[in-house]
Amino acid sequence: MEKTERLYYSDSYLREFEARIRAVEPASGGFHVWLDRTALYPESGGQPSDRGTLDGIRILDVVDEGETIAHLVETKPEADGVKGTVDWKRRFDHMQQHTGQHVLSAAFERVGGYKTVSFHLGAEASSIDLDSNRLGEQQCEEAEDLANSVVFEDRAVKVQFRSVDEANRMGLRKMTSREGDVRLVEVENFDLSACGGTHVSRTGAIGLIALRKVERMKGLTRIEFLCGGRALQATRREFKTLEKSARLFSGSAVDLPSFITKHLEELKSTLRSRELMAGQLAGYIAQSLAGATTKGEGSKVIQHVVSAGSPVKGKHLAHALAAIPEVVALIGEEGDPARLYFAQSPGGPHDMGLLMKKVLAETGGKGGGARDFSQGGGLGADKLDHALALAERLLE
Ligand SMILES: [Zn+2]
């Protein structure tokens, strides 16, 4: 098939065009349509493909086949000639991100000689990989400032075609190995690159170039960035989040880190004192349980169920009870799953680990322990009373 004329090469702002259909073939998900000319950009060089319509039929994908471009459409177009449209919102967004990338890559090269080894234009954010992992925060900010000054100066972005040899002699940011004529994209007095993508016509149209994440990897630094409309959306979203968060503290957004630090410290100290109080409370409950239980022969066997929300945990109570002489504590803790804690005063006559194994063999669940203390978990909530009664019977 003859070469498809790429209308976006000379006019990235073309949103509507007329073309003749050269071929149509069934394809997975619809039909592939080949035209004599197209304004739709196929996925290439890190920039995703365009969307749009052919005679009102939705375009699902645009594929670069080298010489030709295939348009994947939902249904088969009927006429020989079609009117094509480009989804401009999507395209212009890509033009902003892509031109922003040229400027940012050139800025990193000027700031520290860092070369861009790859570019990815994602649905949310874009990124470039730089050939070094030694960039500091200051250099990132310098590059960001330089890139934005090029935006503020509203420099022209021009396209020209040259032979490979000529192009490589013109001082490209990155030498090209393409054959034949190459398309050069020049950001006036700032950057010259071989690129087949779509770009805005002046740097002012890129809008703000905002660095986001800086991720150091083996020998590389990945710089995530947003341009234009995406930078605006992110700024708005994040400002709202900060405002909402600041309102929770009845303060302003700049004070958030100190508010959060202060509250985290308060929370930590509250948790510490709660732990301390729970320990003391367990001691009182243990004393009162022991006082209310009459002692037969041997040890005092004390059975108790701790409710799920109680600040005193079953483990606390079992240890507090075992601190009283001649006591065996059989403690259940409500919850799903429920838990068991068996404990005896040190050196008592029973084996709590063995007792736990025997009980769990009947009720299900997992656990075990040593002679004076054992614990079990994974019990069904309805098995707790049965487990405690069984443990008491086994002690006799
Ligand atoms: Zn480009």
Boltz pocket constraint, residues with backbone or C-beta under 6 A from the ligand:
constraints:
  - pocket:
      binder: B
      contacts: [[A, 98], [A, 99], [A, 102], [A, 185], [A, 195], [A, 196], [A, 197], [A, 198], [A, 199]]
      max_distance: 6.0
